Amino acid sequence: MVSSFSNELSWAAENQSSERSASILSAKSLLQTTVWGDVAARHQLDPYVLYAVALIESRNHHQKNQVTPWPWALNHAGKAIITTNKQDAIIQLKQLLKEGNRNVDIGIMQVNLRWHGHRVDKPEQLLDPTTNLEIGAELLAKAIQSSPDNFALGVGRYYNWKNIPAAIEYGQNVITLAAHIRTII
C-alpha cells in the first residue's frame, strides 16, 4: 500500500533528517482549529502528520480530483473495503466478524481490531471517527516516541513496527505528504 500511494501521488519521499522532519511539528497550522488540531494537541502531534497518516491509511477518491481520509474504510487481508456510509461499513464489518476475521483495519486511522479492539466495547465503535482518530493518534504518538532519533522510523512504526525499511519508507511518505498538505491547507 505504501509504494502504490507514492506512485499514485507521483512524488517520492525525500531522505530527511530527524531534525528537519521534527521541525514541521513547530509550524503554525490551519488544522489547529479543527478536530485534527484538537486531537493532535492532546497527543503532542503535528496535525498535518496525523492527517497525512489518515489520508494514507483510509483514502477515498469520492469526488473527481479529490481524495480524503475516509471514516467508513475497512481493510482485510490487504483488500480495501470503502463503503459510502457508516451503516454499510457496520454491515461489512459484522460480515467479516461472522466469518471469523478479527485482523481487520477499521476507520479513518485504520485501527486494527485484532491488536487494538480491547480499546472499545464493541468493534463498530471503531467506526466512530472521533473514537478512531483518538486511538490512532495515541498509537502514532507512542510509535514516534519509540524512535526519538529517527522521526521517519517513529512515524513509520504506525504502519509496521518490525520491518524497519518498510517503516522508514512509510514514515518518509507521511512526512512528505504532510509537508505537501501544509502548502495546500
Contacts in CASP RR format, 6 or more apart in sequence:
PFRMAT RR
TARGET T0000
AUTHOR 0000-0000-0000
METHOD contacts of the structure
MODEL  1
MVSSFSNELSWAAENQSSERSASILSAKSLLQTTVWGDVAARHQLDPYVL
YAVALIESRNHHQKNQVTPWPWALNHAGKAIITTNKQDAIIQLKQLLKEG
NRNVDIGIMQVNLRWHGHRVDKPEQLLDPTTNLEIGAELLAKAIQSSPDN
FALGVGRYYNWKNIPAAIEYGQNVITLAAHIRTII
1 56 0 8 1.000
1 78 0 8 1.000
2 56 0 8 1.000
2 159 0 8 1.000
2 166 0 8 1.000
2 169 0 8 1.000
2 170 0 8 1.000
2 173 0 8 1.000
3 169 0 8 1.000
5 56 0 8 1.000
5 59 0 8 1.000
5 173 0 8 1.000
6 12 0 8 1.000
6 13 0 8 1.000
6 173 0 8 1.000
9 177 0 8 1.000
9 180 0 8 1.000
11 176 0 8 1.000
11 180 0 8 1.000
12 176 0 8 1.000
13 152 0 8 1.000
13 169 0 8 1.000
13 171 0 8 1.000
13 172 0 8 1.000
13 173 0 8 1.000
13 175 0 8 1.000
13 176 0 8 1.000
14 172 0 8 1.000
14 176 0 8 1.000
15 172 0 8 1.000
16 151 0 8 1.000
16 152 0 8 1.000
16 172 0 8 1.000
16 175 0 8 1.000
18 148 0 8 1.000
18 149 0 8 1.000
18 150 0 8 1.000
18 151 0 8 1.000
18 152 0 8 1.000
21 151 0 8 1.000
21 152 0 8 1.000
21 175 0 8 1.000
22 151 0 8 1.000
24 46 0 8 1.000
24 48 0 8 1.000
24 49 0 8 1.000
24 175 0 8 1.000
24 178 0 8 1.000
24 179 0 8 1.000
24 182 0 8 1.000
25 45 0 8 1.000
25 46 0 8 1.000
25 49 0 8 1.000
27 46 0 8 1.000
27 182 0 8 1.000
29 37 0 8 1.000
29 46 0 8 1.000
29 47 0 8 1.000
29 48 0 8 1.000
29 182 0 8 1.000
30 185 0 8 1.000
31 37 0 8 1.000
31 40 0 8 1.000
31 47 0 8 1.000
31 48 0 8 1.000
31 51 0 8 1.000
31 185 0 8 1.000
32 40 0 8 1.000
32 41 0 8 1.000
32 47 0 8 1.000
34 47 0 8 1.000
35 130 0 8 1.000
35 133 0 8 1.000
36 47 0 8 1.000
36 50 0 8 1.000
36 51 0 8 1.000
36 133 0 8 1.000
37 47 0 8 1.000
37 50 0 8 1.000
39 45 0 8 1.000
39 47 0 8 1.000
39 50 0 8 1.000
39 130 0 8 1.000
39 133 0 8 1.000
39 134 0 8 1.000
39 137 0 8 1.000
40 46 0 8 1.000
40 47 0 8 1.000
40 49 0 8 1.000
40 50 0 8 1.000
40 137 0 8 1.000
41 47 0 8 1.000
42 134 0 8 1.000
42 137 0 8 1.000
43 50 0 8 1.000
43 137 0 8 1.000
43 138 0 8 1.000
43 140 0 8 1.000
43 141 0 8 1.000
44 141 0 8 1.000
45 137 0 8 1.000
45 140 0 8 1.000
45 141 0 8 1.000
45 144 0 8 1.000
46 178 0 8 1.000
48 178 0 8 1.000
48 179 0 8 1.000
48 181 0 8 1.000
48 182 0 8 1.000
49 140 0 8 1.000
49 155 0 8 1.000
49 174 0 8 1.000
49 175 0 8 1.000
49 178 0 8 1.000
50 133 0 8 1.000
50 137 0 8 1.000
50 140 0 8 1.000
51 69 0 8 1.000
51 178 0 8 1.000
51 181 0 8 1.000
52 174 0 8 1.000
52 175 0 8 1.000
52 177 0 8 1.000
52 178 0 8 1.000
52 181 0 8 1.000
53 109 0 8 1.000
53 136 0 8 1.000
53 140 0 8 1.000
53 155 0 8 1.000
53 158 0 8 1.000
53 174 0 8 1.000
54 69 0 8 1.000
54 108 0 8 1.000
54 109 0 8 1.000
54 133 0 8 1.000
55 67 0 8 1.000
55 68 0 8 1.000
55 69 0 8 1.000
55 177 0 8 1.000
55 181 0 8 1.000
56 170 0 8 1.000
56 173 0 8 1.000
56 174 0 8 1.000
56 177 0 8 1.000
57 69 0 8 1.000
57 73 0 8 1.000
57 105 0 8 1.000
57 108 0 8 1.000
57 109 0 8 1.000
57 110 0 8 1.000
58 69 0 8 1.000
58 70 0 8 1.000
58 71 0 8 1.000
58 73 0 8 1.000
58 107 0 8 1.000
58 108 0 8 1.000
58 109 0 8 1.000
58 110 0 8 1.000
59 67 0 8 1.000
59 68 0 8 1.000
59 69 0 8 1.000
59 70 0 8 1.000
59 73 0 8 1.000
60 67 0 8 1.000
60 68 0 8 1.000
60 69 0 8 1.000
60 70 0 8 1.000
60 73 0 8 1.000
60 82 0 8 1.000
61 67 0 8 1.000
62 68 0 8 1.000
62 70 0 8 1.000
69 108 0 8 1.000
70 82 0 8 1.000
70 107 0 8 1.000
70 108 0 8 1.000
71 86 0 8 1.000
71 89 0 8 1.000
71 107 0 8 1.000
71 108 0 8 1.000
71 127 0 8 1.000
71 129 0 8 1.000
71 132 0 8 1.000
72 82 0 8 1.000
72 83 0 8 1.000
72 84 0 8 1.000
72 85 0 8 1.000
72 86 0 8 1.000
72 88 0 8 1.000
72 89 0 8 1.000
72 107 0 8 1.000
72 127 0 8 1.000
73 80 0 8 1.000
73 81 0 8 1.000
73 82 0 8 1.000
73 83 0 8 1.000
73 89 0 8 1.000
73 105 0 8 1.000
73 106 0 8 1.000
73 107 0 8 1.000
73 108 0 8 1.000
73 110 0 8 1.000
74 80 0 8 1.000
74 81 0 8 1.000
74 82 0 8 1.000
74 83 0 8 1.000
74 89 0 8 1.000
74 92 0 8 1.000
74 93 0 8 1.000
74 96 0 8 1.000
74 104 0 8 1.000
74 105 0 8 1.000
74 106 0 8 1.000
74 107 0 8 1.000
75 81 0 8 1.000
75 104 0 8 1.000
75 105 0 8 1.000
75 110 0 8 1.000
76 96 0 8 1.000
76 101 0 8 1.000
76 103 0 8 1.000
76 104 0 8 1.000
76 105 0 8 1.000
77 101 0 8 1.000
77 103 0 8 1.000
81 89 0 8 1.000
81 92 0 8 1.000
83 89 0 8 1.000
83 91 0 8 1.000
83 92 0 8 1.000
86 127 0 8 1.000
89 107 0 8 1.000
89 127 0 8 1.000
90 124 0 8 1.000
90 127 0 8 1.000
93 104 0 8 1.000
93 106 0 8 1.000
93 123 0 8 1.000
93 124 0 8 1.000
93 127 0 8 1.000
94 124 0 8 1.000
96 104 0 8 1.000
97 104 0 8 1.000
97 123 0 8 1.000
102 113 0 8 1.000
102 114 0 8 1.000
103 112 0 8 1.000
103 113 0 8 1.000
103 114 0 8 1.000
104 112 0 8 1.000
104 113 0 8 1.000
104 114 0 8 1.000
104 123 0 8 1.000
105 111 0 8 1.000
105 112 0 8 1.000
105 113 0 8 1.000
106 112 0 8 1.000
106 113 0 8 1.000
106 123 0 8 1.000
106 126 0 8 1.000
106 127 0 8 1.000
106 132 0 8 1.000
107 126 0 8 1.000
107 127 0 8 1.000
107 129 0 8 1.000
107 132 0 8 1.000
108 129 0 8 1.000
108 132 0 8 1.000
108 133 0 8 1.000
109 132 0 8 1.000
109 133 0 8 1.000
109 135 0 8 1.000
109 136 0 8 1.000
109 137 0 8 1.000
109 139 0 8 1.000
109 140 0 8 1.000
111 117 0 8 1.000
111 119 0 8 1.000
111 126 0 8 1.000
111 132 0 8 1.000
111 135 0 8 1.000
111 136 0 8 1.000
111 139 0 8 1.000
113 123 0 8 1.000
113 126 0 8 1.000
116 135 0 8 1.000
116 139 0 8 1.000
117 123 0 8 1.000
117 126 0 8 1.000
119 135 0 8 1.000
120 126 0 8 1.000
120 131 0 8 1.000
120 135 0 8 1.000
125 131 0 8 1.000
126 132 0 8 1.000
126 135 0 8 1.000
136 158 0 8 1.000
139 158 0 8 1.000
140 155 0 8 1.000
140 158 0 8 1.000
143 154 0 8 1.000
143 155 0 8 1.000
143 156 0 8 1.000
143 157 0 8 1.000
143 158 0 8 1.000
143 161 0 8 1.000
144 151 0 8 1.000
144 154 0 8 1.000
144 155 0 8 1.000
144 157 0 8 1.000
146 154 0 8 1.000
146 157 0 8 1.000
147 153 0 8 1.000
147 154 0 8 1.000
147 157 0 8 1.000
150 168 0 8 1.000
151 171 0 8 1.000
151 175 0 8 1.000
152 168 0 8 1.000
152 171 0 8 1.000
152 172 0 8 1.000
152 175 0 8 1.000
153 164 0 8 1.000
153 167 0 8 1.000
153 168 0 8 1.000
153 171 0 8 1.000
154 167 0 8 1.000
154 171 0 8 1.000
155 170 0 8 1.000
155 171 0 8 1.000
155 174 0 8 1.000
155 175 0 8 1.000
156 167 0 8 1.000
156 168 0 8 1.000
156 170 0 8 1.000
156 171 0 8 1.000
156 174 0 8 1.000
157 167 0 8 1.000
158 170 0 8 1.000
158 174 0 8 1.000
159 166 0 8 1.000
159 167 0 8 1.000
159 170 0 8 1.000
159 171 0 8 1.000
160 166 0 8 1.000
160 167 0 8 1.000
160 170 0 8 1.000
161 167 0 8 1.000
END
